[in-house]
Amino acid sequence: MNHWTETDFQNWLYGLRDEDRHSTECPECRREIERLRQERRQITAEPEVPQEFLTAQRRRIYQRVESPGRNRNAIAWRWALSLAMLLLMVVGITIQQLYRSPAPISDEQLFSDLSSIEQTAEPKAIQPIHNLFEQ
C-alpha cells in the first residue's frame, strides 16, 4: 500500500476523497488526518469575545448616538465644501461666458461686408500711410 500524497490529503480535506482502508490502518496517514482535522477545528472555531469588550463597545455606540456634537463639525465642513464648489462653478461659468467666441455671422452679413470692401478703391491698410503724408 502506498501512503497518501499531499494531493490526496488536500482532496480529503476539501471533501473530494473519502477515507480508505489505508488511511485508517496506516499510523502516519492517520496522524496527518487527525492533525488536519484539529487545524480545521481551530480555524473554523468562533473567536471568544469577552463580555466586558462587548459591553464597552455597546456603551461607546450609545454615547455616539446620544451626543452628536462631533457630527456638527462634519456637517459644517460639508456645507463649506458645497458652497466652495458652487462658487467655483459660478466663477467658471462666468469666465467661460466672458471669453466665449463671438457668435457666427449670417451669410447676408458676410456678403454685405465683402461687397463694401470691394467697392472702396483703396484697402484699409493704406489709410494709415495716407495719414503720414497729410499735413
Number of C-alpha atoms within 10 A of each C-alpha: 6 7 11 16 10 9 9 15 20 14 13 15 15 9 10 10 12 12 13 8 9 14 19 13 10 14 11 12 17 16 13 14 18 11 12 16 13 11 12 12 11 11 10 8 9 8 8 6 8 8 9 9 10 11 11 11 12 11 12 12 11 11 11 12 10 9 9 10 10 9 11 10 11 11 11 11 12 12 12 12 12 12 12 12 12 12 12 12 12 12 12 12 11 12 11 11 10 9 8 9 8 6 6 7 8 8 9 9 10 11 11 10 11 11 11 9 13 10 9 9 7 10 10 10 8 9 10 9 10 9 9 8 7 6 4
